[in-house]
Amino acid sequence: MSFAGKYQTETQEGYDEFCKLLGIPDDIIEKGRDYKLVTEVTQNGDEFAWTVHYPANHSVTNKFVLGKECDMETIGGKKFKATVTMEGGKLTARFPNYHHTSEISGGKLIEISTATSAKGPVVLKRVSKKI
C-alpha cells in the first residue's frame, strides 16, 4: 500500500486531552486545535520521508526505512531513535511518550496516537484527506 501523497487534516478526536498529557502548553494547544495540518509523504519501496507542516511555518521531516532504527524528531525538537514497522498495512512507531500508527483507508490517511495516563489510554485520532 502506498502512503505517498499530500494530506490535510479533516477531523481529529482527543486532541486537547492528548496534547495536555504530553505537556504541550495551553497557548500552543489553542493555536493547533483548528489548524489543518498538511502531511506530505514520499515513499520509495521501504524508504519514507514524512513531513508535517505545523502552524507558524514550522515543519518536521522524519526519514526512515521500514525495519531499521533511525533518527526521528518530535514537533518539540526532541530527538530519539525509533524503528518503524509495517503490520497489516499500518505503519507503526513508538515515540518517547506514545505509540503511533498510520494507515490509508478509503483514500484517507488515518493516524492514531496512544499515550498512557494514570487514568488509562489517551487517544488522538486524526483523519486527513488527500489534496
N, CA and C of each residue as an Amber inpcrd file, in Angstrom:
protein
   393
   0.8580000  -1.1870000   0.0000000   0.0000000   0.0000000   0.0000000
   0.8910000   1.2340000   0.0000000   0.6160000   2.1520000  -0.9000000
   1.4080000   3.3680000  -0.9880000   0.8120000   4.4580000  -0.1020000
   1.6740000   5.0760000   0.6750000   1.2830000   6.1970000   1.5150000
   1.5650000   7.5230000   0.8210000   2.2830000   7.4770000  -0.3100000
   2.7390000   8.6930000  -0.9750000   1.5770000   9.6270000  -1.2820000
   1.7980000  10.9040000  -0.9940000   0.7910000  11.9100000  -1.2840000
   0.8580000  13.0570000  -0.2990000  -0.0560000  13.9790000  -0.4850000
  -0.1640000  15.1560000   0.3750000  -1.5600000  15.1300000   0.9890000
  -1.6300000  15.2750000   2.2910000  -2.8870000  15.1350000   3.0230000
  -3.1140000  16.3440000   3.9260000  -4.3880000  16.7090000   4.1190000
  -4.7310000  17.8060000   5.0210000  -5.7440000  17.3190000   6.0490000
  -5.5390000  17.7230000   7.3080000  -6.4260000  17.3090000   8.3880000
  -7.8720000  17.6270000   8.0580000  -8.7050000  16.6270000   8.2420000
 -10.1410000  16.7760000   8.0420000 -10.8480000  16.7840000   9.3990000
 -10.5280000  15.7900000  10.2440000 -11.1000000  15.7210000  11.5900000
 -10.0390000  15.2140000  12.5640000 -10.2300000  15.5490000  13.8180000
  -9.3890000  14.9610000  14.8610000 -10.2030000  14.8400000  16.1400000
  -9.9330000  13.7640000  16.8700000 -10.6390000  13.4730000  18.1170000
  -9.5950000  13.2750000  19.2100000  -9.8770000  13.7960000  20.4080000
  -8.9860000  13.5930000  21.5510000  -7.7920000  14.5240000  21.5880000
  -7.8110000  15.5720000  20.7680000  -6.6660000  16.4700000  20.6220000
  -6.2510000  17.1290000  21.9370000  -7.1900000  17.8010000  22.6170000
  -6.8470000  18.5500000  23.8280000  -6.2640000  17.6520000  24.9120000
  -6.9500000  16.5740000  25.2140000  -6.5070000  15.6780000  26.2840000
  -5.1350000  15.0800000  25.9620000  -4.9140000  14.6920000  24.7120000
  -3.6450000  14.1020000  24.2960000  -2.5090000  15.1210000  24.4350000
  -2.7210000  16.3250000  23.9240000  -1.6790000  17.3590000  23.9930000
  -1.3510000  17.7360000  25.4290000  -2.3750000  17.8480000  26.2740000
  -2.1380000  18.1780000  27.6860000  -1.3170000  17.0940000  28.3650000
  -1.6170000  15.8340000  28.0670000  -0.8780000  14.7180000  28.6520000
   0.6050000  14.7820000  28.2590000   0.8840000  15.2240000  27.0210000
   2.2710000  15.3240000  26.5630000   2.9690000  16.5790000  27.0670000
   2.2310000  17.4500000  27.7650000   2.8490000  18.6390000  28.3380000
   2.9580000  19.8100000  27.3790000   2.1660000  19.8130000  26.3320000
   2.1770000  20.9230000  25.3820000   1.4610000  22.1070000  26.0260000
   2.0720000  23.3040000  25.9750000   1.4700000  24.4860000  26.6110000
   0.0950000  24.8220000  26.0310000  -0.7790000  25.3810000  26.8930000
  -2.1510000  25.6970000  26.5000000  -2.2310000  26.6030000  25.2830000
  -1.3280000  27.6060000  25.1750000  -1.4000000  28.5290000  24.0400000
  -1.0820000  27.8100000  22.7270000  -0.1890000  26.8370000  22.7670000
   0.1480000  26.0590000  21.5710000  -1.0150000  25.1250000  21.2190000
  -1.6400000  24.5370000  22.2450000  -2.8100000  23.6810000  22.0160000
  -3.9040000  24.4970000  21.3330000  -4.1270000  25.7000000  21.8350000
  -5.1680000  26.5750000  21.2820000  -4.8960000  26.8860000  19.8080000
  -3.6570000  27.2290000  19.4770000  -3.2920000  27.5640000  18.0920000
  -3.4730000  26.3740000  17.1610000  -3.1690000  25.1800000  17.6550000
  -3.2090000  24.0000000  16.7990000  -4.5430000  23.3010000  16.7100000
  -5.4650000  23.6510000  17.6000000  -6.7390000  22.9200000  17.6860000
  -7.4790000  22.8670000  16.3510000  -7.6180000  23.9760000  15.6730000
  -8.3790000  24.0090000  14.4280000  -7.4900000  24.1370000  13.1960000
  -6.1800000  24.0480000  13.3890000  -5.2520000  24.1620000  12.2710000
  -5.3210000  22.9110000  11.4100000  -5.3560000  23.1040000  10.1210000
  -5.3910000  21.9780000   9.1940000  -3.9560000  21.5910000   8.8380000
  -3.3950000  20.6430000   9.5950000  -2.0430000  20.1700000   9.3180000
  -1.9550000  19.6200000   7.9050000  -0.8160000  19.8320000   7.2770000
  -0.5650000  19.2320000   5.9730000   0.5710000  18.2330000   6.1560000
   0.3170000  17.0060000   5.7420000   1.3100000  15.9330000   5.8370000
   1.6840000  15.5210000   4.4210000   2.9890000  15.5490000   4.1350000
   3.4910000  15.1190000   2.8310000   4.3190000  13.8620000   3.0190000
   3.9840000  12.8360000   2.2520000   4.6880000  11.5590000   2.3540000
   5.2520000  11.1970000   0.9830000   6.5490000  10.9090000   0.9660000
   7.1350000  10.3130000  -0.2320000   7.5680000   8.9110000   0.1560000
   7.4040000   7.9970000  -0.7700000   7.7170000   6.6000000  -0.4890000
   8.3880000   5.9790000  -1.6950000   9.5030000   5.3170000  -1.4400000
  10.2090000   4.5690000  -2.4690000  10.4610000   3.1830000  -1.8810000
   9.5370000   2.2560000  -2.1270000   9.6490000   0.9290000  -1.5210000
   9.5100000   1.0340000  -0.0140000  10.5550000   0.6320000   0.7230000
  10.5440000   0.6830000   2.1930000  11.1150000   1.9830000   2.7420000
  11.5020000   2.9190000   1.8750000  12.0660000   4.2000000   2.3100000
  10.9830000   5.2830000   2.2790000  10.8990000   6.0410000   3.3730000
   9.8960000   7.0850000   3.5080000  10.5300000   8.4110000   3.9230000
   9.9160000   9.4880000   3.4820000  10.1620000  10.8240000   4.0330000
   8.7800000  11.3380000   4.4160000   8.6080000  11.6780000   5.6900000
   7.3040000  12.0390000   6.2380000   7.4360000  13.4430000   6.8240000
   6.8100000  14.4240000   6.1650000   6.9040000  15.8190000   6.5990000
   5.5440000  16.2970000   7.0580000   5.5080000  16.9130000   8.2420000
   4.2720000  17.5040000   8.7570000   4.5030000  19.0050000   8.8690000
   3.5860000  19.7670000   8.2650000   3.6500000  21.2310000   8.2920000
   2.7020000  21.7210000   9.3850000   3.2700000  22.3960000  10.3860000
   2.5260000  22.9020000  11.5340000   2.2790000  24.4000000  11.3860000
   1.5080000  24.9990000  12.3230000   1.3010000  26.4530000  12.2760000
   2.6360000  27.2060000  12.3510000   2.6050000  28.4590000  11.9540000
   3.7650000  29.3640000  12.0070000   4.9210000  28.8660000  11.1410000
   4.5850000  28.2470000  10.0160000   5.5880000  27.7790000   9.0590000
   6.6300000  26.8380000   9.6600000   6.2250000  26.0520000  10.6350000
   7.1200000  25.0700000  11.2590000   6.8530000  23.7050000  10.6420000
   7.9160000  23.0360000  10.2200000   7.7880000  21.7020000   9.6360000
   8.7650000  20.7500000  10.2980000   8.3700000  19.4840000  10.3740000
   9.2540000  18.4340000  10.8780000   9.2480000  17.3200000   9.8410000
  10.4560000  16.9040000   9.4180000  10.5830000  15.8020000   8.4680000
  11.3210000  14.6560000   9.1330000  10.7420000  13.4810000   9.0610000
  11.3950000  12.2620000   9.5340000  11.5670000  11.3360000   8.3430000
  12.7910000  10.8590000   8.1610000  13.0910000   9.9020000   7.0990000
  13.3860000   8.5720000   7.7550000  12.8200000   7.5000000   7.1720000
  13.0270000   6.1850000   7.7730000  12.9350000   5.0940000   6.7260000
  13.5230000   3.9570000   7.0670000  13.4360000   2.7470000   6.2670000
  12.7610000   1.7070000   7.1490000  11.7260000   1.0670000   6.6310000
  10.9960000   0.0800000   7.4300000  11.9400000  -0.9640000   8.0130000
  11.7590000  -1.2320000   9.2990000  12.5210000  -2.2760000   9.9680000
  13.9190000  -1.8820000  10.3920000  14.3470000  -0.6330000  10.1250000
  15.6880000  -0.1860000  10.5120000  15.5830000   0.9790000  11.4900000
  16.4140000   0.9310000  12.5360000  16.4140000   2.0260000  13.5000000
  16.8630000   3.3080000  12.8060000  16.1840000   4.4050000  13.1250000
  16.5290000   5.6770000  12.5000000  16.4040000   6.8040000  13.5200000
  16.9630000   7.9450000  13.1650000  16.8530000   9.1400000  13.9920000
  15.5480000   9.8410000  13.6440000  14.7770000  10.1860000  14.6640000
  13.4950000  10.8590000  14.4790000  13.4870000  12.1110000  15.3370000
  12.4860000  12.9530000  15.0990000  12.3430000  14.1860000  15.8630000
  10.8650000  14.4510000  16.1140000  10.5500000  14.9610000  17.3130000
   9.1760000  15.3410000  17.6480000   8.9550000  16.7910000  17.2400000
   7.7080000  17.2480000  17.2860000   7.4130000  18.6430000  16.9780000
   8.1570000  19.5820000  17.9240000   8.3880000  19.1300000  19.1510000
   9.0910000  19.9570000  20.1290000  10.5990000  19.9430000  19.9530000
  11.0860000  19.2260000  18.9440000  12.5180000  19.2090000  18.6810000
  13.2710000  18.1060000  19.4040000  12.5650000  17.2710000  20.1560000
  13.2280000  16.1800000  20.8720000  13.6490000  15.1110000  19.8760000
  14.9180000  14.7380000  19.9400000  15.4650000  13.7150000  19.0400000
  15.4140000  12.3620000  19.7580000  15.1080000  11.3240000  18.9860000
  15.0530000   9.9810000  19.5500000  15.2850000   8.9740000  18.4400000
  15.5070000   7.7360000  18.8150000  15.6890000   6.6630000  17.8440000
  14.4380000   5.7870000  17.8630000  14.0190000   5.3680000  16.6770000
  12.8330000   4.5230000  16.5780000  12.9770000   3.6140000  15.3670000
  12.2360000   2.5280000  15.4080000  12.1470000   1.6170000  14.2740000
  10.6960000   1.6000000  13.8310000  10.4580000   1.9830000  12.5950000
   9.1080000   1.9840000  12.0430000   8.8940000   0.6400000  11.3490000
   7.7660000   0.0280000  11.6420000   7.4490000  -1.2580000  11.0310000
   6.1210000  -1.1570000  10.2920000   5.8790000  -2.1160000   9.4220000
   4.6070000  -2.2160000   8.7080000   3.9340000  -3.4980000   9.1700000
   2.7380000  -3.3520000   9.7310000   1.9860000  -4.5060000  10.2150000
   0.5640000  -4.4090000   9.6810000   0.1620000  -5.3300000   8.8420000
  -1.2020000  -5.3290000   8.3160000  -1.5620000  -4.0630000   7.5660000
  -0.6050000  -3.4810000   6.8440000  -0.8620000  -2.2540000   6.0920000
  -0.7590000  -0.9920000   6.9070000  -0.4210000  -1.1260000   8.2020000
  -0.2810000   0.0350000   9.0750000   1.1860000   0.2670000   9.4060000
   1.6040000   1.5400000   9.3280000   2.9250000   1.9160000   9.8100000
   2.8230000   2.0930000  11.3150000   3.7970000   1.5600000  12.0430000
   3.7760000   1.6280000  13.4970000   5.1160000   2.1360000  14.0050000
   5.0780000   3.0850000  14.9440000   6.3050000   3.6130000  15.5480000
   6.0410000   3.9520000  17.0090000   7.0650000   3.7880000  17.8280000
   6.9720000   4.1620000  19.2320000   7.7540000   5.4530000  19.4270000
   7.0240000   6.5240000  19.7570000   7.6340000   7.8070000  20.0860000
   7.9530000   7.7920000  21.5750000   8.7130000   8.7880000  22.0740000
   9.0950000   8.7440000  23.5040000   7.9200000   8.6170000  24.4750000
   6.7880000   9.2680000  24.1980000   5.6700000   9.2640000  25.1450000
   4.3930000   8.6260000  24.6180000   4.4610000   8.0760000  23.4080000
   3.2410000   7.4880000  22.8490000   3.5650000   6.5270000  21.7100000
   2.5430000   5.7620000  21.3300000   2.6250000   4.7920000  20.2380000
   1.7970000   5.3560000  19.0860000   2.3210000   5.2840000  17.8630000
   1.6660000   5.9120000  16.7170000   1.4810000   4.9090000  15.5880000
   0.2730000   4.9030000  14.9970000   0.0280000   4.0930000  13.8030000
  -0.5490000   4.9910000  12.7150000  -0.2390000   4.6480000  11.4730000
  -0.7710000   5.3580000  10.3070000  -1.2040000   4.3250000   9.2830000
  -2.3300000   4.5970000   8.6320000  -2.7890000   3.7130000   7.5720000
  -3.5750000   4.5240000   6.5500000  -3.6970000   3.9630000   5.3580000
  -4.5470000   4.5480000   4.3340000  -5.8140000   3.6990000   4.2920000
  -6.9550000   4.3650000   4.4540000  -8.2400000   3.6700000   4.4290000
  -9.2380000   4.5580000   3.7030000  -9.8500000   4.0230000   2.6610000
 -10.8100000   4.8080000   1.8930000 -10.1850000   6.0420000   1.2700000
  -8.8980000   5.9650000   0.9400000  -8.1930000   7.0980000   0.3410000
  -7.7840000   8.1730000   1.3330000  -8.0160000   7.9210000   2.6170000
  -7.6630000   8.9090000   3.6490000  -6.5250000   8.3860000   4.5100000
  -5.7450000   9.3100000   5.0530000  -4.6700000   8.9860000   5.9870000
  -5.2700000   8.9960000   7.3870000  -5.2210000   7.8450000   8.0510000
  -5.7560000   7.7130000   9.4110000  -4.5650000   7.5280000  10.3470000
  -4.4160000   8.4640000  11.3010000  -3.3170000   8.3930000  12.2630000
  -3.8920000   8.2790000  13.6670000  -3.3660000   7.3260000  14.4200000
  -3.8120000   7.1340000  15.8000000  -2.5810000   7.1320000  16.7020000
  -2.5950000   8.0630000  17.6610000  -1.5260000   8.1530000  18.6480000
  -2.1240000   7.8130000  20.0030000  -1.4740000   6.9020000  20.7220000
  -1.9830000   6.4580000  22.0180000  -0.9200000   6.6570000  23.0830000
  -1.2710000   7.4270000  24.1020000  -0.4010000   7.6420000  25.2590000
  -1.1090000   7.0460000  26.4680000  -0.3540000   6.8220000  27.5360000
  -0.9400000   6.2530000  28.7410000  -0.8840000   7.2620000  29.8750000
  -2.0290000   7.4790000  30.4990000  -2.1040000   8.3630000  31.6660000
  -2.4450000   7.5050000  32.8840000  -2.4980000   8.1290000  34.0380000
  -2.8610000   7.4150000  35.2620000  -4.2770000   6.8500000  35.1570000
  -5.1110000   7.4710000  34.3240000  -6.5000000   7.0380000  34.1550000
  -6.6520000   6.0210000  33.0330000  -5.5570000   5.7190000  32.3130000
  -5.6370000   4.7710000  31.2080000  -5.1970000   5.4080000  29.9050000
  -5.5100000   4.7630000  28.7800000  -5.0540000   5.2690000  27.4880000
  -5.7430000   6.5750000  27.0760000  -4.9650000   7.4490000  26.4340000
  -5.4750000   8.6910000  25.8610000  -5.1620000   8.6160000  24.3710000
  -6.1910000   8.7610000  23.5400000  -6.0400000   8.5350000  22.1040000
  -6.3250000   9.8110000  21.3160000  -5.4250000  10.1070000  20.3940000
  -5.6370000  11.1680000  19.4130000  -5.8280000  10.4810000  18.0700000
  -6.9630000  10.7220000  17.4410000  -7.2290000  10.1590000  16.1200000
  -7.3690000  11.3200000  15.1350000  -6.5420000  11.2880000  14.0990000
  -6.5710000  12.3290000  13.0810000  -6.8600000  11.6820000  11.7270000
  -7.8350000  12.2310000  11.0080000  -8.1730000  11.7570000   9.6760000
  -7.8590000  12.8960000   8.7070000  -7.0820000  12.5770000   7.6690000
  -6.6890000  13.5820000   6.6860000  -7.0920000  13.1500000   5.2940000
  -7.5680000  14.1230000   4.5150000  -7.9590000  13.8430000   3.1350000
  -6.8020000  14.1530000   2.1950000  -6.7480000  13.4440000   1.0870000
  -5.7040000  13.6660000   0.1000000  -6.0120000  14.9700000  -0.6330000
  -4.9700000  15.7770000  -0.8110000  -5.1640000  17.0540000  -1.5170000
  -4.2430000  17.1150000  -2.7220000
